[in-house]
């Protein structure tokens, strides 16, 4: 179902060290869609409804009871599901009447969001819930040392979870992503054809998927935010803004991921003299542009020459946090700057909506979520600019943790789309073990 690429590099052996037999390392395309295979449908039904009986699973999935029984038995044997005999209806006879639920405790996946300034590392369970997360500054070294440093950080973090079996690594990152090879072009980091997937596959010994971070966040909305079994709308537009801007389109429960990589809205035409007057969306609404305006108006102090730049990870409070605090304590100029960004964002969302006319609009990223007081201005600017019928804008269900959710779903998408295949690729199952009956895949 997914195309694969093997990471070819092998670790050097010390003199006299025996050669270790290594299993194949896979770089897998991210699965950012609702799969309709029998195993995926059954697992999704249990994940969303469990503990649940097999008759309910059959009703939700529209699969036959016989197919559901085969898939449940296979997933039980694989260890992805477990029975809850304590919840069986009194007087019921036979295993099919015993509810089943996701057996989440033995497993973990690792997600990473590599941002322009900050990298988040997150441990995720089979429900997509964040078990723990850490942030670290994104290395500013050359691509080789930077990737080595990030992979070492991920490896050390994963070692904390030795009581759980790690299944997959998902990496969400900006720039141009070749999801088939795991290579990334990231101009802001100075990376060109960076072998992100191969480095992490070799360092961690797990299947790795690499996705555009905005596609990943849209995938989280599809696969994690909804409690319904089927997609609620045929098309959805997801717009992201923080240090960078981006968009993703979801069609029928599948994030549209062009083979040539995601499109860009960074140069979408906008106008704001207050925020720099560049005429382009990203350089107008980014945190950098907002902070430059605040310093120009003396709302925030100028950067002291030679001082270390502030970051979002650790250290002192960030300048953006200071600006938000000033706005909330009544500073009119701080409020004006943030209101101007909200206006520009609302107008940009309107342009995209009028062009694509999706059934649903979702926005995410700290430019929207860190200052929710401005969402009324986003909505007002959107309504004033759009020429189509009125439509509400929904803010992401993940708030300021949307980057973590995106990275998490990249690490889980392969399991959600092909549960048994994911266990085989991660080495939990023998490649020939637990092949379901052909009719179960119909």
N, C-alpha and C positions, 0 to 999 in steps of 0.2 A: 504493500500500500504506500509505503514511503520509500523514496530513493535514499540510498546510503552511500557514504564515503568512508573508507577506512583511514584512520590516522596512521601514517606510515612510520613515524619516527619511533625508535626503540631506545630505552635508557642504556647508557654505557655501563658495561660490567667491569668491575675491578678485576685485576689479574687473579686468576685462580678461582674466580666466582663461577659457579655453575650457571649455565644458561637457563633462565626461567621460561616456561611455556606460558605465553600470554594469550588470553582470549582476544578475539577481534574487538576493536573499539569502533563504534559506529557514530557517525555524525548523521543525525536524522532530521529531515524537514520537520519543523514544528507543526503539530496537528491542532490548528485553531478553528475547529469546527465541531458540530454535533454529528457524530458518526451514527449511521443507521444499521450497522452490523448487529447481529443478534447478541453477541457477548457484550458489546458496548452499550446497547440499549438496556439490557438487563442490569448491568453494573450501574448505569446512570439512574435507573428507576430505584434501585436499592439505595444508592447514595442520596437521592433526593427524598425518598419516602420511608426509608428504613427506620426501625425494624419493620419488615413487611412480608406478607405471605405471598406465595407463588401465584395464587389466583389474582391478587391485586397487581402483581408484576405483569401478568398476562393481559389484564385489562388496560393498563397504562401503555404498554408497548405494542399492543395489537398482535403479539406473537401467540402461537398456539401454546396450550399448557404443556404439551410434550416438549416443544422447543425450549420453553422456559425451564422445565425440569432438567433437561440436559445441560443447559448453560449454567444454571445454579449449581448443579452437582460438580461441573468442571471448575467453576470459580471457587467452590468450597474446597475442592481437592488442591487447587493452586494456592489456597491460603488468603485469597482476596476477600472472601466472604466467610462469615461464621454463623452458626445457628444459635437461636435464642430459645431453647426449649423451655426456659422459665416463663416465656411470654406466650406459649402455645395456648390455644383456647381449651378450656377444660372439657374433657370428654372427646377431643379430637383424636383421630387415629391416623397414624402414618406420618412419615417425615415431611411430605409435601405440605402438611398443615403447620409445620414449625416455622415461625418467622425467621428471616435472615437479615443480617446487617453487614456493613462494610467492616472488615477486620483491619482497622487502621493502625493499631498500635505497633505491629512489627516493622512498619515501613516508614521511610522518609524520602523526600526528594529535595534537591538543592536548587534554589533559584538565585540568579544574580542579575541585578540591574546595574549596568555600567553606564553611569551618567557622565556628562561633560566635566563635572566637578566632584561628584560623590558616587561611590559604588555601594549598593546595598546587597547584603548576602542574607538569604532567608531560608529557613528550614520549614518544609511544608508537609502536612500529612495528606492522606488519600482523599480527604474531603476538600482540600484546598485551603485549609486553615493554617495560618502562620503559627508555628510552634515557637519560633524565636527569630530574631533578626539583629544584624549589626550593620553599622555604616562605617566606611573608611574613605578617606580621600582617594579619588581616582589618580593613579600614578601619572606623573607628567613626563616620564622617561620616554626614550625611544620605544617603538612597539615591542621589540623582543623582551627587554627587561620589564616593561610594563606588564605584559601578559604573564611572564614568569612570576612576577610579584603577586598578581591577582590570583593566579592558579595556586600558588603557595598559601595565600590567605584562605582560599576556598577549601584546600585540603586540610589545613589546620582546623578550620571551623567544622568540617564534616567529621573530623575525628572525635568531636564531642558527642556524636550521635552513634557511638559504637554499639549501643544496645538495640538499635534499629538497622534494618537492612536498607542501604541506599539504593535507589532504583534508577535515577535519571538526574541529569543536570540540565537546567534551562537557563539560557542567557538572553536577556533583553537589552538592546543597545541601539543608540541612534546611528545616523549615517546610512550608508548603503550596505545592505546585508544580502549576501548570497546564501540563502538558507540550505541549498543543496551541499555546499562545500564548507559552510561555516566561516567563510572569509568575510571581512568587514572593511569598508572604506569609511573612515571617520575623520573628515577634514579638521574638526575642532580639536581632536586629539592628535592630529598629524599621522594617522594610521592609513596605510594604503595596502590593500590586499592582506590585511592582518589575519593570520591563521588562528582565529579565536577558537573555533571548534576543535581543531587538531590539538592545540596546546592543552585545552582542558580535558579532552578525551584521554590523552596520554598521561596527564598528571593525576587524574582521578580514577581512571580505569572504568568509566561508566559511559553509557550512551549520552550524547550531548546534542541539544537542539539550540540553534541560534536564531533569533527573530528580531525584526524591527521592533523597537520598544512601543511604538504606538499601535502596531498590529497586535502586540502582546496584550496591551491594556484593553483593546477592543475584544480580544479573545477572552479575557477575564470576565468582561460583562456578559458574554454569551454563555460561558461554561460555568462560572461561579456565582454571578450576581443573581441569576434567575432561579427561582424555586419551581418554576413550571417545567414539565417534561419536554415540551416542544417550544421552539422559538416563538416569542409573543408577536413579532412583526416581521414581514418579509425583508425589509431593508432598514439598516440603521447606520447613521453617520456618527463617528466618534471624532471629536476634535480635542487636541491636547495642546497645552501651553505651559511652559515653565522657563527654563533656560533656552529651550528650542520649541518650535511649534511643529505640529504634524496632524495628519488625519488618517482615518481608516474607514473603509466601507464594509459593512456586514450585509451579506445577501443570503437570505434563507438559512440562517444559522451557521454561515461560513464566512470567516474573515477573508476578504478578497486580497490575495497576496500575489501580485504580478511576478512573473518569472524574472523580470529585469529589476525587481526591487520596488519599494514603495515610492509613490510620487511625493512631491514636496509642495508645501504652501508657504515656505519661508519668504518667497518674493512676492506673495500676493499683495496687490497694491492697496495701500491704506494711507491715511493722512493724519498726522498729529505733530504740530509744531512743539507742543509741550514735551513730547517724548522723543524729540530729536529730529523730526522732519526727514527721516531717511526715505520714506515712501514705501517701505517694505515691512511686511507683518512681523517677521521674527526680530528684526533689529529695532522694532518699535515697542513690542510688548514683552520682550524678555526681561528677566530680573535685572540684567546688566543695564538695559535702557532705562528701566524704572529708577534704579539707583543713581544713574548718571543725572537724571532729571532732578532727583532729590538733592544731590550735591550741588548742582548748578543753582538751585533755588535756596541753598543754605539750610535746607531742612535737615540734612545729615552733614556731618563734617567731611571735608575732603580727605582722600587717602593720603597718609603721610608718606612722602617718598622714602623708599627703602624698607617700609614696614611690610610684614608678611600679610598676604591677602587673606581675608576671612573666607571660611568655607562653611558648608552646612554640616560637616561631620566634626564633632568635638570642638574643643577650644572655646573662645568667647562667643557671645551671641552674634548672630549674623546681622548684616546691615538690613536685610529685608525684614527680619524680626523687629529690629528697631523702628523701621518705617511703619510697620503694622501697629506697633504699640503706640506710636505718635498719633496715627490716624484714630485709633480707638480712644485716645485720651483727649481728643478734640482739636488736634492740629489741622487747621483748614487746608494748608498747602499739601500736607501728606494725604488728606482725603481727596483733594483735587487730582493729585497724580494717580492714585489708585482708581478713581472714578474715570479718568481719561483712559487708562488701560482697559477698564471694563467696557467702555464705549467702543473702543477700537476692536476689541475681541467680539463684541456682539455684532458689529457690522461685518466683520470677517466671517463669522458663522452664518450670517444671513446670505452673504455671497455664495458660500458653499451650498447652503440649503437650496437656494434658488437654482443653482446649477445642477445639483444631483437629485433634489426633491425626495429625500428618504422618508420612510414612514415614522422614524424615530430619530431624535437628536440627543446625543449624550456628550457632555464636556467633562474633561478631567485634567489633572495637573494643578500644581500649586498656584498658578496664576488665577485659577478659578476657586480652588478649595481653601487656600490659606486665608482668604479674605471674603467669606461668604456674604458679608454685608453689601458687597458690590454686585451680587447676582441680579438684583432688581434692575440695576443699570445695564447689565449685559442683556437681560431680557427686553428692556425698553429699547435699547439701540438695535437689537435684532428685529423687533417688531416694526420699528420705524424704517429700517432699511430694506427688509424683505418685501417683495412684490407679490408673494403668494399668500394663501390663506394663513391666518394665525396658527401658530404651533408652539407648544411648550418646549422648553429645553430642560432635559433631566441632567442633574449633576451625578457623576459617577458614584456608585454605591460604596466605593472604597476610600473616598475622602483623600487625605494626605498620604495614604498608604497604597496608592494606585500603582506606583512603580514596583512595589513588592508583589502585589497581586498579579501584575503582568509577568514578572519573572517566574512566579510560582506556577502560573498556568502553562508557561512554556515547558516547565519541568514535568507537568502532569498530563499535557495534551496527548502524548503518545500512549500513556496508560488508559486514558479515557476513550481513545479511538480504537485501541486494540489491546485489551487487558492482558491476554495471554502472550501475545507477541512482545509486549513490553517486558514481561517477566523473563521471556527467553533472551531478549537482547541484553538485559541487565545481568544475566547469569543465574537468576533464581531458579529457572526451569531448564531442563535439558531441551535443546532445540527440537527434538522429536517428541517431547513429552506433552501429553494433554492436548493432542490435536482433536478439536471437536468434530462431530459427525458432519459430513458435507451439508446435509439438509438443515443443520442448525445455523449455517451461515447465510441461508436464503433470506 
